[in-house]
Amino acid sequence: MLLTCFERQGFMIRRNESYTGDGGLDGHVWLQGKLYLIQAKRYKDTINPAHVQEFGQAIQNHGGVGGFFVHTGRTGGE
């Protein structure tokens, strides 16, 4: 759904071919020529800070400038 929203606004996106073994990444979007990664997670409770740190590392590994970490949980103190 996130990628579709970006695509409908005219941004270039890339969807994953598979969401199993994707390292948590759900897609890529280019905003003003710059790469951003997208990750969406479903949590019952507080988000896991390690997942956010791993996402930050994935952004660097893919040459991105930022990302969108969208989740259904609560944001804790960390």
N, CA, C, O and CB atoms as a CASP TS submission, in Angstrom:
PFRMAT TS
TARGET T0000
AUTHOR 0000-0000-0000
METHOD Language model
MODEL 1
PARENT N/A
ATOM      1  N   MET     1       0.808  -1.182   0.000  1.00  0.00           N
ATOM      2  CA  MET     1       0.000   0.000   0.000  1.00  0.00           C
ATOM      3  C   MET     1       0.867   1.268   0.000  1.00  0.00           C
ATOM      4  O   MET     1       0.564   2.245  -0.686  1.00  0.00           O
ATOM      5  CB  MET     1      -0.928  -0.014   1.194  1.00  0.00           C
ATOM      6  N   LEU     2       1.953   1.228   0.787  1.00  0.00           N
ATOM      7  CA  LEU     2       2.845   2.388   0.830  1.00  0.00           C
ATOM      8  C   LEU     2       3.454   2.674  -0.540  1.00  0.00           C
ATOM      9  O   LEU     2       3.490   3.818  -0.993  1.00  0.00           O
ATOM     10  CB  LEU     2       3.957   2.165   1.859  1.00  0.00           C
ATOM     11  N   LEU     3       3.928   1.621  -1.184  1.00  0.00           N
ATOM     12  CA  LEU     3       4.542   1.797  -2.497  1.00  0.00           C
ATOM     13  C   LEU     3       3.527   2.282  -3.517  1.00  0.00           C
ATOM     14  O   LEU     3       3.850   3.117  -4.362  1.00  0.00           O
ATOM     15  CB  LEU     3       5.173   0.493  -2.969  1.00  0.00           C
ATOM     16  N   THR     4       2.318   1.776  -3.449  1.00  0.00           N
ATOM     17  CA  THR     4       1.270   2.211  -4.369  1.00  0.00           C
ATOM     18  C   THR     4       0.990   3.703  -4.192  1.00  0.00           C
ATOM     19  O   THR     4       0.798   4.414  -5.178  1.00  0.00           O
ATOM     20  CB  THR     4      -0.020   1.392  -4.147  1.00  0.00           C
ATOM     21  N   CYS     5       0.964   4.182  -2.956  1.00  0.00           N
ATOM     22  CA  CYS     5       0.745   5.613  -2.702  1.00  0.00           C
ATOM     23  C   CYS     5       1.836   6.460  -3.340  1.00  0.00           C
ATOM     24  O   CYS     5       1.540   7.467  -3.984  1.00  0.00           O
ATOM     25  CB  CYS     5       0.687   5.887  -1.195  1.00  0.00           C
ATOM     26  N   PHE     6       3.090   6.065  -3.168  1.00  0.00           N
ATOM     27  CA  PHE     6       4.190   6.801  -3.794  1.00  0.00           C
ATOM     28  C   PHE     6       4.073   6.753  -5.315  1.00  0.00           C
ATOM     29  O   PHE     6       4.250   7.765  -5.993  1.00  0.00           O
ATOM     30  CB  PHE     6       5.548   6.227  -3.347  1.00  0.00           C
ATOM     31  N   GLU     7       3.776   5.580  -5.838  1.00  0.00           N
ATOM     32  CA  GLU     7       3.671   5.406  -7.284  1.00  0.00           C
ATOM     33  C   GLU     7       2.564   6.277  -7.869  1.00  0.00           C
ATOM     34  O   GLU     7       2.748   6.884  -8.924  1.00  0.00           O
ATOM     35  CB  GLU     7       3.416   3.940  -7.624  1.00  0.00           C
ATOM     36  N   ARG     8       1.440   6.343  -7.209  1.00  0.00           N
ATOM     37  CA  ARG     8       0.308   7.149  -7.695  1.00  0.00           C
ATOM     38  C   ARG     8       0.602   8.642  -7.658  1.00  0.00           C
ATOM     39  O   ARG     8      -0.042   9.424  -8.358  1.00  0.00           O
ATOM     40  CB  ARG     8      -0.935   6.858  -6.869  1.00  0.00           C
ATOM     41  N   GLN     9       1.562   9.031  -6.852  1.00  0.00           N
ATOM     42  CA  GLN     9       1.970  10.434  -6.811  1.00  0.00           C
ATOM     43  C   GLN     9       3.056  10.737  -7.842  1.00  0.00           C
ATOM     44  O   GLN     9       3.547  11.863  -7.923  1.00  0.00           O
ATOM     45  CB  GLN     9       2.466  10.796  -5.415  1.00  0.00           C
ATOM     46  N   GLY    10       3.427   9.729  -8.627  1.00  0.00           N
ATOM     47  CA  GLY    10       4.371   9.929  -9.713  1.00  0.00           C
ATOM     48  C   GLY    10       5.812   9.614  -9.384  1.00  0.00           C
ATOM     49  O   GLY    10       6.699   9.874 -10.197  1.00  0.00           O
ATOM     50  N   PHE    11       6.068   9.057  -8.205  1.00  0.00           N
ATOM     51  CA  PHE    11       7.441   8.718  -7.844  1.00  0.00           C
ATOM     52  C   PHE    11       7.817   7.338  -8.380  1.00  0.00           C
ATOM     53  O   PHE    11       6.970   6.453  -8.495  1.00  0.00           O
ATOM     54  CB  PHE    11       7.621   8.764  -6.319  1.00  0.00           C
ATOM     55  N   MET    12       9.091   7.168  -8.704  1.00  0.00           N
ATOM     56  CA  MET    12       9.582   5.879  -9.159  1.00  0.00           C
ATOM     57  C   MET    12       9.777   4.971  -7.945  1.00  0.00           C
ATOM     58  O   MET    12      10.367   5.370  -6.941  1.00  0.00           O
ATOM     59  CB  MET    12      10.910   6.037  -9.962  1.00  0.00           C
ATOM     60  N   ILE    13       9.277   3.762  -8.055  1.00  0.00           N
ATOM     61  CA  ILE    13       9.392   2.796  -6.962  1.00  0.00           C
ATOM     62  C   ILE    13       9.970   1.488  -7.493  1.00  0.00           C
ATOM     63  O   ILE    13      10.002   1.250  -8.700  1.00  0.00           O
ATOM     64  CB  ILE    13       8.013   2.550  -6.292  1.00  0.00           C
ATOM     65  N   ARG    14      10.419   0.657  -6.579  1.00  0.00           N
ATOM     66  CA  ARG    14      10.800  -0.724  -6.916  1.00  0.00           C
ATOM     67  C   ARG    14      10.251  -1.615  -5.812  1.00  0.00           C
ATOM     68  O   ARG    14      10.560  -1.446  -4.632  1.00  0.00           O
ATOM     69  CB  ARG    14      12.377  -0.890  -7.065  1.00  0.00           C
ATOM     70  N   ARG    15       9.435  -2.558  -6.227  1.00  0.00           N
ATOM     71  CA  ARG    15       8.859  -3.519  -5.291  1.00  0.00           C
ATOM     72  C   ARG    15       9.791  -4.723  -5.179  1.00  0.00           C
ATOM     73  O   ARG    15      10.501  -5.066  -6.125  1.00  0.00           O
ATOM     74  CB  ARG    15       7.435  -3.959  -5.746  1.00  0.00           C
ATOM     75  N   ASN    16       9.778  -5.346  -4.027  1.00  0.00           N
ATOM     76  CA  ASN    16      10.529  -6.586  -3.863  1.00  0.00           C
ATOM     77  C   ASN    16       9.855  -7.690  -4.662  1.00  0.00           C
ATOM     78  O   ASN    16       8.630  -7.720  -4.780  1.00  0.00           O
ATOM     79  CB  ASN    16      10.636  -6.979  -2.368  1.00  0.00           C
ATOM     80  N   GLU    17      10.643  -8.581  -5.201  1.00  0.00           N
ATOM     81  CA  GLU    17      10.085  -9.732  -5.903  1.00  0.00           C
ATOM     82  C   GLU    17       9.512 -10.733  -4.918  1.00  0.00           C
ATOM     83  O   GLU    17       8.571 -11.459  -5.239  1.00  0.00           O
ATOM     84  CB  GLU    17      11.149 -10.400  -6.775  1.00  0.00           C
ATOM     85  N   SER    18      10.075 -10.772  -3.721  1.00  0.00           N
ATOM     86  CA  SER    18       9.628 -11.684  -2.681  1.00  0.00           C
ATOM     87  C   SER    18       9.746 -10.972  -1.347  1.00  0.00           C
ATOM     88  O   SER    18      10.670 -10.186  -1.137  1.00  0.00           O
ATOM     89  CB  SER    18      10.450 -13.006  -2.688  1.00  0.00           C
ATOM     90  N   TYR    19       8.812 -11.244  -0.446  1.00  0.00           N
ATOM     91  CA  TYR    19       8.876 -10.626   0.870  1.00  0.00           C
ATOM     92  C   TYR    19       9.370 -11.598   1.929  1.00  0.00           C
ATOM     93  O   TYR    19       9.364 -11.284   3.119  1.00  0.00           O
ATOM     94  CB  TYR    19       7.518 -10.089   1.260  1.00  0.00           C
ATOM     95  N   THR    20       9.793 -12.765   1.500  1.00  0.00           N
ATOM     96  CA  THR    20      10.405 -13.736   2.393  1.00  0.00           C
ATOM     97  C   THR    20      11.909 -13.656   2.191  1.00  0.00           C
ATOM     98  O   THR    20      12.386 -13.731   1.058  1.00  0.00           O
ATOM     99  CB  THR    20       9.867 -15.187   2.130  1.00  0.00           C
ATOM    100  N   GLY    21      12.650 -13.507   3.257  1.00  0.00           N
ATOM    101  CA  GLY    21      14.108 -13.416   3.144  1.00  0.00           C
ATOM    102  C   GLY    21      14.571 -12.101   2.560  1.00  0.00           C
ATOM    103  O   GLY    21      15.656 -12.026   1.983  1.00  0.00           O
ATOM    104  N   ASP    22      13.755 -11.048   2.702  1.00  0.00           N
ATOM    105  CA  ASP    22      14.094  -9.749   2.122  1.00  0.00           C
ATOM    106  C   ASP    22      14.902  -8.872   3.068  1.00  0.00           C
ATOM    107  O   ASP    22      15.221  -7.730   2.738  1.00  0.00           O
ATOM    108  CB  ASP    22      12.837  -9.026   1.720  1.00  0.00           C
ATOM    109  N   GLY    23      15.235  -9.402   4.248  1.00  0.00           N
ATOM    110  CA  GLY    23      15.967  -8.615   5.222  1.00  0.00           C
ATOM    111  C   GLY    23      15.113  -7.533   5.857  1.00  0.00           C
ATOM    112  O   GLY    23      15.632  -6.595   6.462  1.00  0.00           O
ATOM    113  N   GLY    24      13.813  -7.666   5.718  1.00  0.00           N
ATOM    114  CA  GLY    24      12.894  -6.697   6.305  1.00  0.00           C
ATOM    115  C   GLY    24      12.515  -5.558   5.384  1.00  0.00           C
ATOM    116  O   GLY    24      11.610  -4.786   5.701  1.00  0.00           O
ATOM    117  N   LEU    25      13.183  -5.435   4.258  1.00  0.00           N
ATOM    118  CA  LEU    25      12.878  -4.345   3.336  1.00  0.00           C
ATOM    119  C   LEU    25      11.647  -4.688   2.507  1.00  0.00           C
ATOM    120  O   LEU    25      11.470  -5.822   2.063  1.00  0.00           O
ATOM    121  CB  LEU    25      14.082  -4.056   2.418  1.00  0.00           C
ATOM    122  N   ASP    26      10.803  -3.680   2.309  1.00  0.00           N
ATOM    123  CA  ASP    26       9.583  -3.890   1.530  1.00  0.00           C
ATOM    124  C   ASP    26       9.601  -3.187   0.189  1.00  0.00           C
ATOM    125  O   ASP    26       8.771  -3.484  -0.671  1.00  0.00           O
ATOM    126  CB  ASP    26       8.397  -3.428   2.311  1.00  0.00           C
ATOM    127  N   GLY    27      10.523  -2.266  -0.012  1.00  0.00           N
ATOM    128  CA  GLY    27      10.606  -1.604  -1.304  1.00  0.00           C
ATOM    129  C   GLY    27      11.521  -0.395  -1.266  1.00  0.00           C
ATOM    130  O   GLY    27      12.113  -0.056  -0.242  1.00  0.00           O
ATOM    131  N   HIS    28      11.610   0.240  -2.425  1.00  0.00           N
ATOM    132  CA  HIS    28      12.462   1.412  -2.618  1.00  0.00           C
ATOM    133  C   HIS    28      11.634   2.503  -3.300  1.00  0.00           C
ATOM    134  O   HIS    28      10.756   2.205  -4.109  1.00  0.00           O
ATOM    135  CB  HIS    28      13.737   1.057  -3.467  1.00  0.00           C
ATOM    136  N   VAL    29      11.908   3.736  -2.978  1.00  0.00           N
ATOM    137  CA  VAL    29      11.270   4.865  -3.648  1.00  0.00           C
ATOM    138  C   VAL    29      12.331   5.941  -3.871  1.00  0.00           C
ATOM    139  O   VAL    29      13.193   6.168  -3.022  1.00  0.00           O
ATOM    140  CB  VAL    29      10.061   5.423  -2.811  1.00  0.00           C
ATOM    141  N   TRP    30      12.252   6.596  -5.027  1.00  0.00           N
ATOM    142  CA  TRP    30      13.170   7.684  -5.347  1.00  0.00           C
ATOM    143  C   TRP    30      12.407   8.994  -5.257  1.00  0.00           C
ATOM    144  O   TRP    30      11.447   9.223  -5.992  1.00  0.00           O
ATOM    145  CB  TRP    30      13.804   7.500  -6.762  1.00  0.00           C
ATOM    146  N   LEU    31      12.852   9.851  -4.340  1.00  0.00           N
ATOM    147  CA  LEU    31      12.250  11.167  -4.149  1.00  0.00           C
ATOM    148  C   LEU    31      13.278  12.214  -4.533  1.00  0.00           C
ATOM    149  O   LEU    31      14.354  12.285  -3.940  1.00  0.00           O
ATOM    150  CB  LEU    31      11.763  11.368  -2.678  1.00  0.00           C
ATOM    151  N   GLN    32      12.954  13.009  -5.505  1.00  0.00           N
ATOM    152  CA  GLN    32      13.867  14.031  -6.032  1.00  0.00           C
ATOM    153  C   GLN    32      15.223  13.426  -6.383  1.00  0.00           C
ATOM    154  O   GLN    32      16.270  14.019  -6.125  1.00  0.00           O
ATOM    155  CB  GLN    32      14.048  15.168  -5.013  1.00  0.00           C
ATOM    156  N   GLY    33      15.183  12.229  -6.979  1.00  0.00           N
ATOM    157  CA  GLY    33      16.389  11.560  -7.436  1.00  0.00           C
ATOM    158  C   GLY    33      17.196  10.859  -6.361  1.00  0.00           C
ATOM    159  O   GLY    33      18.276  10.337  -6.639  1.00  0.00           O
ATOM    160  N   LYS    34      16.687  10.838  -5.137  1.00  0.00           N
ATOM    161  CA  LYS    34      17.411  10.212  -4.035  1.00  0.00           C
ATOM    162  C   LYS    34      16.669   8.968  -3.563  1.00  0.00           C
ATOM    163  O   LYS    34      15.440   8.941  -3.513  1.00  0.00           O
ATOM    164  CB  LYS    34      17.595  11.204  -2.869  1.00  0.00           C
ATOM    165  N   LEU    35      17.444   7.933  -3.215  1.00  0.00           N
ATOM    166  CA  LEU    35      16.883   6.641  -2.824  1.00  0.00           C
ATOM    167  C   LEU    35      16.495   6.604  -1.357  1.00  0.00           C
ATOM    168  O   LEU    35      17.284   6.954  -0.479  1.00  0.00           O
ATOM    169  CB  LEU    35      17.872   5.537  -3.116  1.00  0.00           C
ATOM    170  N   TYR    36      15.265   6.173  -1.107  1.00  0.00           N
ATOM    171  CA  TYR    36      14.754   5.934   0.243  1.00  0.00           C
ATOM    172  C   TYR    36      14.232   4.509   0.298  1.00  0.00           C
ATOM    173  O   TYR    36      13.615   4.034  -0.656  1.00  0.00           O
ATOM    174  CB  TYR    36      13.631   6.963   0.629  1.00  0.00           C
ATOM    175  N   LEU    37      14.474   3.829   1.401  1.00  0.00           N
ATOM    176  CA  LEU    37      13.970   2.468   1.582  1.00  0.00           C
ATOM    177  C   LEU    37      12.701   2.498   2.416  1.00  0.00           C
ATOM    178  O   LEU    37      12.470   3.424   3.194  1.00  0.00           O
ATOM    179  CB  LEU    37      15.034   1.567   2.248  1.00  0.00           C
ATOM    180  N   ILE    38      11.893   1.479   2.240  1.00  0.00           N
ATOM    181  CA  ILE    38      10.634   1.375   2.969  1.00  0.00           C
ATOM    182  C   ILE    38      10.591   0.050   3.700  1.00  0.00           C
ATOM    183  O   ILE    38      10.911  -1.003   3.149  1.00  0.00           O
ATOM    184  CB  ILE    38       9.425   1.514   2.019  1.00  0.00           C
ATOM    185  N   GLN    39      10.188   0.132   4.954  1.00  0.00           N
ATOM    186  CA  GLN    39       9.992  -1.073   5.750  1.00  0.00           C
ATOM    187  C   GLN    39       8.719  -0.887   6.569  1.00  0.00           C
ATOM    188  O   GLN    39       8.553   0.127   7.247  1.00  0.00           O
ATOM    189  CB  GLN    39      11.229  -1.361   6.674  1.00  0.00           C
ATOM    190  N   ALA    40       7.827  -1.863   6.503  1.00  0.00           N
ATOM    191  CA  ALA    40       6.594  -1.831   7.285  1.00  0.00           C
ATOM    192  C   ALA    40       6.565  -3.062   8.178  1.00  0.00           C
ATOM    193  O   ALA    40       6.841  -4.178   7.738  1.00  0.00           O
ATOM    194  CB  ALA    40       5.330  -1.775   6.361  1.00  0.00           C
ATOM    195  N   LYS    41       6.222  -2.833   9.449  1.00  0.00           N
ATOM    196  CA  LYS    41       6.200  -3.942  10.407  1.00  0.00           C
ATOM    197  C   LYS    41       4.923  -3.892  11.229  1.00  0.00           C
ATOM    198  O   LYS    41       4.398  -2.823  11.538  1.00  0.00           O
ATOM    199  CB  LYS    41       7.435  -3.897  11.332  1.00  0.00           C
ATOM    200  N   ARG    42       4.442  -5.072  11.572  1.00  0.00           N
ATOM    201  CA  ARG    42       3.270  -5.194  12.426  1.00  0.00           C
ATOM    202  C   ARG    42       3.726  -5.654  13.802  1.00  0.00           C
ATOM    203  O   ARG    42       4.299  -6.732  13.958  1.00  0.00           O
ATOM    204  CB  ARG    42       2.226  -6.183  11.821  1.00  0.00           C
ATOM    205  N   TYR    43       3.463  -4.824  14.785  1.00  0.00           N
ATOM    206  CA  TYR    43       3.825  -5.132  16.165  1.00  0.00           C
ATOM    207  C   TYR    43       2.561  -5.162  17.019  1.00  0.00           C
ATOM    208  O   TYR    43       1.604  -4.435  16.750  1.00  0.00           O
ATOM    209  CB  TYR    43       4.844  -4.093  16.722  1.00  0.00           C
ATOM    210  N   LYS    44       2.562  -6.003  18.042  1.00  0.00           N
ATOM    211  CA  LYS    44       1.485  -5.988  19.026  1.00  0.00           C
ATOM    212  C   LYS    44       1.806  -5.017  20.157  1.00  0.00           C
ATOM    213  O   LYS    44       0.905  -4.418  20.744  1.00  0.00           O
ATOM    214  CB  LYS    44       1.246  -7.398  19.586  1.00  0.00           C
ATOM    215  N   ASP    45       3.082  -4.866  20.455  1.00  0.00           N
ATOM    216  CA  ASP    45       3.516  -4.048  21.584  1.00  0.00           C
ATOM    217  C   ASP    45       4.484  -2.969  21.097  1.00  0.00           C
ATOM    218  O   ASP    45       4.328  -2.430  20.001  1.00  0.00           O
ATOM    219  CB  ASP    45       4.180  -4.925  22.676  1.00  0.00           C
ATOM    220  N   THR    46       5.468  -2.667  21.913  1.00  0.00           N
ATOM    221  CA  THR    46       6.479  -1.662  21.596  1.00  0.00           C
ATOM    222  C   THR    46       7.396  -2.173  20.480  1.00  0.00           C
ATOM    223  O   THR    46       7.726  -3.358  20.428  1.00  0.00           O
ATOM    224  CB  THR    46       7.305  -1.303  22.855  1.00  0.00           C
ATOM    225  N   ILE    47       7.798  -1.270  19.599  1.00  0.00           N
ATOM    226  CA  ILE    47       8.687  -1.679  18.514  1.00  0.00           C
ATOM    227  C   ILE    47      10.029  -2.119  19.078  1.00  0.00           C
ATOM    228  O   ILE    47      10.416  -1.722  20.177  1.00  0.00           O
ATOM    229  CB  ILE    47       8.879  -0.533  17.500  1.00  0.00           C
ATOM    230  N   ASN    48      10.725  -2.934  18.322  1.00  0.00           N
ATOM    231  CA  ASN    48      12.027  -3.444  18.716  1.00  0.00           C
ATOM    232  C   ASN    48      13.103  -2.482  18.192  1.00  0.00           C
ATOM    233  O   ASN    48      13.269  -2.361  16.978  1.00  0.00           O
ATOM    234  CB  ASN    48      12.249  -4.898  18.174  1.00  0.00           C
ATOM    235  N   PRO    49      13.837  -1.797  19.079  1.00  0.00           N
ATOM    236  CA  PRO    49      14.865  -0.856  18.629  1.00  0.00           C
ATOM    237  C   PRO    49      15.908  -1.489  17.711  1.00  0.00           C
ATOM    238  O   PRO    49      16.459  -0.810  16.844  1.00  0.00           O
ATOM    239  CB  PRO    49      15.554  -0.256  19.820  1.00  0.00           C
ATOM    240  N   ALA    50      16.183  -2.775  17.890  1.00  0.00           N
ATOM    241  CA  ALA    50      17.156  -3.457  17.022  1.00  0.00           C
ATOM    242  C   ALA    50      16.677  -3.458  15.576  1.00  0.00           C
ATOM    243  O   ALA    50      17.495  -3.377  14.659  1.00  0.00           O
ATOM    244  CB  ALA    50      17.394  -4.905  17.502  1.00  0.00           C
ATOM    245  N   HIS    51      15.366  -3.550  15.354  1.00  0.00           N
ATOM    246  CA  HIS    51      14.827  -3.527  13.988  1.00  0.00           C
ATOM    247  C   HIS    51      15.067  -2.171  13.332  1.00  0.00           C
ATOM    248  O   HIS    51      15.354  -2.096  12.137  1.00  0.00           O
ATOM    249  CB  HIS    51      13.321  -3.851  13.996  1.00  0.00           C
ATOM    250  N   VAL    52      14.949  -1.107  14.111  1.00  0.00           N
ATOM    251  CA  VAL    52      15.200   0.238  13.579  1.00  0.00           C
ATOM    252  C   VAL    52      16.682   0.395  13.250  1.00  0.00           C
ATOM    253  O   VAL    52      17.034   0.955  12.212  1.00  0.00           O
ATOM    254  CB  VAL    52      14.750   1.330  14.593  1.00  0.00           C
ATOM    255  N   GLN    53      17.547  -0.097  14.129  1.00  0.00           N
ATOM    256  CA  GLN    53      18.990  -0.030  13.879  1.00  0.00           C
ATOM    257  C   GLN    53      19.364  -0.834  12.632  1.00  0.00           C
ATOM    258  O   GLN    53      20.171  -0.383  11.819  1.00  0.00           O
ATOM    259  CB  GLN    53      19.772  -0.551  15.103  1.00  0.00           C
ATOM    260  N   GLU    54      18.780  -2.017  12.484  1.00  0.00           N
ATOM    261  CA  GLU    54      19.043  -2.843  11.298  1.00  0.00           C
ATOM    262  C   GLU    54      18.563  -2.141  10.031  1.00  0.00           C
ATOM    263  O   GLU    54      19.213  -2.216   8.989  1.00  0.00           O
ATOM    264  CB  GLU    54      18.357  -4.218  11.433  1.00  0.00           C
ATOM    265  N   PHE    55      17.429  -1.464  10.126  1.00  0.00           N
ATOM    266  CA  PHE    55      16.920  -0.716   8.976  1.00  0.00           C
ATOM    267  C   PHE    55      17.880   0.407   8.600  1.00  0.00           C
ATOM    268  O   PHE    55      18.140   0.632   7.418  1.00  0.00           O
ATOM    269  CB  PHE    55      15.523  -0.143   9.278  1.00  0.00           C
ATOM    270  N   GLY    56      18.405   1.108   9.594  1.00  0.00           N
ATOM    271  CA  GLY    56      19.387   2.159   9.328  1.00  0.00           C
ATOM    272  C   GLY    56      20.623   1.615   8.619  1.00  0.00           C
ATOM    273  O   GLY    56      21.162   2.253   7.715  1.00  0.00           O
ATOM    274  N   GLN    57      21.064   0.436   9.035  1.00  0.00           N
ATOM    275  CA  GLN    57      22.213  -0.193   8.377  1.00  0.00           C
ATOM    276  C   GLN    57      21.869  -0.591   6.945  1.00  0.00           C
ATOM    277  O   GLN    57      22.697  -0.453   6.044  1.00  0.00           O
ATOM    278  CB  GLN    57      22.679  -1.425   9.169  1.00  0.00           C
ATOM    279  N   ALA    58      20.652  -1.084   6.735  1.00  0.00           N
ATOM    280  CA  ALA    58      20.224  -1.458   5.382  1.00  0.00           C
ATOM    281  C   ALA    58      20.194  -0.247   4.462  1.00  0.00           C
ATOM    282  O   ALA    58      20.554  -0.348   3.289  1.00  0.00           O
ATOM    283  CB  ALA    58      18.842  -2.119   5.421  1.00  0.00           C
ATOM    284  N   ILE    59      19.769   0.889   4.981  1.00  0.00           N
ATOM    285  CA  ILE    59      19.760   2.120   4.180  1.00  0.00           C
ATOM    286  C   ILE    59      21.175   2.434   3.714  1.00  0.00           C
ATOM    287  O   ILE    59      21.397   2.735   2.542  1.00  0.00           O
ATOM    288  CB  ILE    59      19.178   3.312   4.994  1.00  0.00           C
ATOM    289  N   GLN    60      22.121   2.364   4.630  1.00  0.00           N
ATOM    290  CA  GLN    60      23.519   2.627   4.259  1.00  0.00           C
ATOM    291  C   GLN    60      24.032   1.596   3.261  1.00  0.00           C
ATOM    292  O   GLN    60      24.699   1.951   2.289  1.00  0.00           O
ATOM    293  CB  GLN    60      24.411   2.632   5.506  1.00  0.00           C
ATOM    294  N   ASN    61      23.726   0.329   3.493  1.00  0.00           N
ATOM    295  CA  ASN    61      24.211  -0.742   2.619  1.00  0.00           C
ATOM    296  C   ASN    61      23.675  -0.624   1.195  1.00  0.00           C
ATOM    297  O   ASN    61      24.342  -1.039   0.247  1.00  0.00           O
ATOM    298  CB  ASN    61      23.829  -2.089   3.193  1.00  0.00           C
ATOM    299  N   HIS    62      22.479  -0.062   1.037  1.00  0.00           N
ATOM    300  CA  HIS    62      21.867   0.086  -0.279  1.00  0.00           C
ATOM    301  C   HIS    62      22.156   1.449  -0.911  1.00  0.00           C
ATOM    302  O   HIS    62      21.680   1.732  -2.011  1.00  0.00           O
ATOM    303  CB  HIS    62      20.374  -0.120  -0.173  1.00  0.00           C
ATOM    304  N   GLY    63      22.919   2.282  -0.237  1.00  0.00           N
ATOM    305  CA  GLY    63      23.251   3.594  -0.778  1.00  0.00           C
ATOM    306  C   GLY    63      22.110   4.590  -0.693  1.00  0.00           C
ATOM    307  O   GLY    63      22.070   5.554  -1.457  1.00  0.00           O
ATOM    308  N   GLY    64      21.180   4.368   0.229  1.00  0.00           N
ATOM    309  CA  GLY    64      20.056   5.276   0.392  1.00  0.00           C
ATOM    310  C   GLY    64      20.422   6.476   1.240  1.00  0.00           C
ATOM    311  O   GLY    64      21.437   6.489   1.937  1.00  0.00           O
ATOM    312  N   VAL    65      19.569   7.485   1.161  1.00  0.00           N
ATOM    313  CA  VAL    65      19.780   8.687   1.971  1.00  0.00           C
ATOM    314  C   VAL    65      18.832   8.722   3.171  1.00  0.00           C
ATOM    315  O   VAL    65      18.995   9.552   4.066  1.00  0.00           O
ATOM    316  CB  VAL    65      19.588   9.944   1.113  1.00  0.00           C
ATOM    317  N   GLY    66      17.855   7.836   3.190  1.00  0.00           N
ATOM    318  CA  GLY    66      16.895   7.798   4.282  1.00  0.00           C
ATOM    319  C   GLY    66      15.908   6.673   4.066  1.00  0.00           C
ATOM    320  O   GLY    66      16.057   5.845   3.167  1.00  0.00           O
ATOM    321  N   GLY    67      14.898   6.665   4.913  1.00  0.00           N
ATOM    322  CA  GLY    67      13.918   5.609   4.785  1.00  0.00           C
ATOM    323  C   GLY    67      12.651   5.915   5.552  1.00  0.00           C
ATOM    324  O   GLY    67      12.570   6.883   6.309  1.00  0.00           O
ATOM    325  N   PHE    68      11.669   5.067   5.337  1.00  0.00           N
ATOM    326  CA  PHE    68      10.384   5.150   6.010  1.00  0.00           C
ATOM    327  C   PHE    68      10.168   3.845   6.758  1.00  0.00           C
ATOM    328  O   PHE    68       9.986   2.793   6.146  1.00  0.00           O
ATOM    329  CB  PHE    68       9.224   5.428   5.001  1.00  0.00           C
ATOM    330  N   PHE    69      10.187   3.916   8.083  1.00  0.00           N
ATOM    331  CA  PHE    69       9.960   2.759   8.945  1.00  0.00           C
ATOM    332  C   PHE    69       8.554   2.943   9.513  1.00  0.00           C
ATOM    333  O   PHE    69       8.345   3.721  10.444  1.00  0.00           O
ATOM    334  CB  PHE    69      11.067   2.634  10.101  1.00  0.00           C
ATOM    335  N   VAL    70       7.607   2.226   8.947  1.00  0.00           N
ATOM    336  CA  VAL    70       6.207   2.371   9.318  1.00  0.00           C
ATOM    337  C   VAL    70       5.807   1.162  10.128  1.00  0.00           C
ATOM    338  O   VAL    70       6.092   0.026   9.749  1.00  0.00           O
ATOM    339  CB  VAL    70       5.298   2.533   8.071  1.00  0.00           C
ATOM    340  N   HIS    71       5.131   1.412  11.272  1.00  0.00           N
ATOM    341  CA  HIS    71       4.816   0.290  12.151  1.00  0.00           C
ATOM    342  C   HIS    71       3.476   0.492  12.843  1.00  0.00           C
ATOM    343  O   HIS    71       2.939   1.599  12.879  1.00  0.00           O
ATOM    344  CB  HIS    71       5.917   0.101  13.189  1.00  0.00           C
ATOM    345  N   THR    72       2.947  -0.593  13.390  1.00  0.00           N
ATOM    346  CA  THR    72       1.664  -0.553  14.075  1.00  0.00           C
ATOM    347  C   THR    72       1.822  -0.536  15.595  1.00  0.00           C
ATOM    348  O   THR    72       0.826  -0.476  16.316  1.00  0.00           O
ATOM    349  CB  THR    72       0.821  -1.738  13.658  1.00  0.00           C
ATOM    350  N   GLY    73       3.047  -0.587  16.083  1.00  0.00           N
ATOM    351  CA  GLY    73       3.287  -0.682  17.527  1.00  0.00           C
ATOM    352  C   GLY    73       3.416   0.673  18.192  1.00  0.00           C
ATOM    353  O   GLY    73       3.184   1.724  17.593  1.00  0.00           O
ATOM    354  N   ARG    74       3.789   0.602  19.435  1.00  0.00           N
ATOM    355  CA  ARG    74       4.063   1.819  20.207  1.00  0.00           C
ATOM    356  C   ARG    74       5.567   2.084  20.163  1.00  0.00           C
ATOM    357  O   ARG    74       6.373   1.158  20.076  1.00  0.00           O
ATOM    358  CB  ARG    74       3.555   1.683  21.692  1.00  0.00           C
ATOM    359  N   THR    75       5.919   3.343  20.225  1.00  0.00           N
ATOM    360  CA  THR    75       7.321   3.735  20.253  1.00  0.00           C
ATOM    361  C   THR    75       7.724   3.866  21.724  1.00  0.00           C
ATOM    362  O   THR    75       7.154   4.669  22.463  1.00  0.00           O
ATOM    363  CB  THR    75       7.565   5.081  19.458  1.00  0.00           C
ATOM    364  N   GLY    76       8.705   3.074  22.136  1.00  0.00           N
ATOM    365  CA  GLY    76       9.147   3.101  23.527  1.00  0.00           C
ATOM    366  C   GLY    76      10.203   4.149  23.776  1.00  0.00           C
ATOM    367  O   GLY    76      10.479   4.990  22.920  1.00  0.00           O
ATOM    368  N   GLY    77      10.785   4.093  24.944  1.00  0.00           N
ATOM    369  CA  GLY    77      11.786   5.065  25.358  1.00  0.00           C
ATOM    370  C   GLY    77      13.080   4.986  24.571  1.00  0.00           C
ATOM    371  O   GLY    77      13.822   5.966  24.502  1.00  0.00           O
ATOM    372  N   GLU    78      13.357   3.856  23.989  1.00  0.00           N
ATOM    373  CA  GLU    78      14.600   3.694  23.227  1.00  0.00           C
ATOM    374  C   GLU    78      14.406   4.182  21.822  1.00  0.00           C
ATOM    375  O   GLU    78      15.335   4.132  21.017  1.00  0.00           O
ATOM    376  CB  GLU    78      15.063   2.234  23.219  1.00  0.00           C
TER
END
